[in-house]
Amino acid sequence: MFKNLLKINALVAILLVGLMTSCSKEEDNGTLVDNYVIESTYELQKKFRIGKAGCFELVFPVSVEFPDASTAEVDSYQNLKETVKAWKESNLDVEGRPSLVYPVEILDQEGEVISIDGPDALKEVIKECIQEFRDGPRDHHRRGKFRACFDLVFPLTINFPDSTTLEVEDYKSIKMAVRTWKHNNPDSAERPKLDFPIQIVYEDGTVEDIESVEDLKAAKRACRD
């Protein structure tokens, strides 16, 4: 009987060790995933100078490509975080960071909508942004900087360089309109821009009237402060 008790105690000890090891591994994996999400989304934000901490606003939806060549479309910063997290949870051993699939559309502080078709075009655009990312990825997430400064209130009108206009109902319509313009006018140095006045809405639901480029710049500066 004593031997049986020893066997039982030994079995219980093995099970406890196995359970503790399993829990520890799950915690390690959870930390790995969380860190990956924070660092990956921060790098995307910094690369494109987008969101509350940057000069530009990202025009969603955008497509994200992962290191295993899979892609996903996301429609918000929160959706981007969730998608990156889900991918990493299923690919713990895969190295590398996600990237945005070109073309990518951004809205600058003067109301111009810019379609970026590759890394060289991105380099030219971010020369216009002198905003520094002064803190690291965890600070940006903890302080809530990984999000849009504001959303546009639709419908609104886009003015094209050839003096034509188009009313759009959502962000996707902006993307399609700007891409079509760029395709049909590849040599144009001018960009489509929003027709002022417009309205913007903040995360807390506050709506603000933006009468001019100066108002838009001031709103963007306020988000960074």
N, C-alpha and C positions, 0 to 999 in steps of 0.2 A: 504493500500500500504506500509505503514511504517513497518507493521508486516511482510509483504512479504519480504521486504528488509532485515529485521533482520534474517529471516529464511535463506535467500540466503547467507548472510554473515556468518551465523553460519555453513552452509553446506560447504562453501568455506574454512572456518577455519579448519573444521574437515578433509577435503580432504588434506589440506596443512600439517596438523599434521601427517596424515596417510602417506603422501608422504615422509615427513622428517624422520619419524620412519622407513619406508621401506628402504630409502637410507642409514640411519645409520646402520640398520641391515645388509645390503649388504656389507657396508664398514667393519663392524665387522667380518663378515664371510670371507671376502677377506683377512683380516689380520690374522684370525685364520688359513686359508689354507696356506698362505705364510709362517707363522711361523712353521706350521707343516712340510712343505716341507723342509725348511732349517734345522730344528732340526733332522728330520728323516734321511735325506741323510747324514748329518754330523755324526750321530751316526753309520750309516752303514760304513762310511769311517773310522771312528775311530776304530770301532770293528775289522775290517779286516786289518787296517793299509795300506789302498790302496790309489792310486791316487798321485797327486803332493806332498801332505804333508806326505805321508807314505813311507814305505820301499818297498811295492809291487805294481804291476800293476794287475788289475782285468782282467781276460780273459772273455770277453763277447762272446755269450749272457749268461745272468744269469736269473734265475727265482726269482721273488719276491712274498712273501706271505704276505697278509694283515691281520689285526686283525679279519676280518670276514671270514677268511679261503679261500678267493678267491686268485688266483695267476695270474701273468702276466709275460711274458718274455720280457726282455729289452736288447737292443744291444749297449747302450752307456750311459755315465753319463747323458747327456742331456735327453735321452729317459727315464731314471730312474726318473729324476726330473718331467718330464711331466706326467709320469704314476702315480707317487705318488700324484701329484696335482689333476689329474682327479679323482682318487679314493677318496681323501678327500673331494672334492667338492660334491661328491655323497653320502658321509657318514660323515656328519658334526658331528653327535652325537655319533659316534663310537670311543671308547677309544683304545689306544694302538698304537704301531709303527709297520711298516713293517719290515720284516726280509728276508735275502737271503736264498733260499732253497738249502740245501746241496745235492750233493757235489758241492763245489765252487772251481774253478781253479784260481790260482794266479801265477804270474811270479815274481821271486825274483831278487835281484840285481846281482846274479851270473849267470843268464840265466836259472836257474832250474824252471821247471813248476811243481807246487805242487797242488795235488788234495786233498782238505780238505773235509772229509766226516762227520764231526760233530764238536760240541763245544770242545771236548777234544783235537782233532787233531788241531783245531784252536789255542788253548792255547799253544800247543807245538811249533807251527810255529811262532807265534808272539813273542815268547821268543827271536827269532833271530833279532827282530826289536827293536832297542833302541830309535827310533825316537819318540819324544814327540809331542803331539798335544798341542802346547803352547797357542793357542787362541781358542775362542769359535766358534760355528757354523756360526754366522753371519760374523765374520771375515774371515772364510774359504771361504764363498760364495762371499763376497765382494772382496776379493783378488784373486778370481779365482782359489782357490786350489781344489775345487770340480770338478775335471776333470782328465783325464789321463795325465801323464807326457809326453808320446809319444805313437805312434802307431808303430807296427812292419810293415816292408815292406815285402810283400809276393811275390813269394814263399820263404820258408826257410826250413831248415832241422832240425829234432829232432834226437838227439843221445840218444839211450836207454842204460841202464846199461849193457845189454847183448851184446853190441857192434853192434846191428842192428841200422839202420837209417830209417827215413821216411820223405819224402818231403810233406809238407802241404801247402795248398793254402789259408787258412783263419783261423780265431780264432776258429771257431767251429770244424774244423779238429784237431786243437791242443787239444781241450777238449776231443774229442772222442778218440784220440790216447792215451792220458795220462790215461784216465779212463780204457781203454782196457788193457793197460800195468799194471795198479795197480790191476785190477781184476785178471789178469793171474799171477801176481807176488806179492801176498799180503804180503810176508815176506821180500821183498827187502827193505833194508834201503837206497838204492840209488834212485835217482830221474832222470827222463828224463830231458834233458837240450838242449838248443838251440846250434846249431853248428855254431861257429864263423868262419869267419866274418858274421855279419848281417848288415842291415840298419834299422834305425829308422826315423820316420818323426814326426816333431813337429806340433803343432796346426797352426802355420803360414805357413806350407808347407815346411819348411827347412828340408832337408834330411841329416842325418849324418851317416858316416861309423863307425861301432863299430867293432873293430878288436879283442877285448878280454874282459874278465870279468872285468878287470880294467877300460876299456873304458865305459862299461855299468854302473858300479858303479859311475863313474865320471858324466855320463849323469844324473843319478838319483839324485845325490847330487845337481847338478846344478839346477834341477827343484825345489828343496825345498828351495833354497836360495832366 
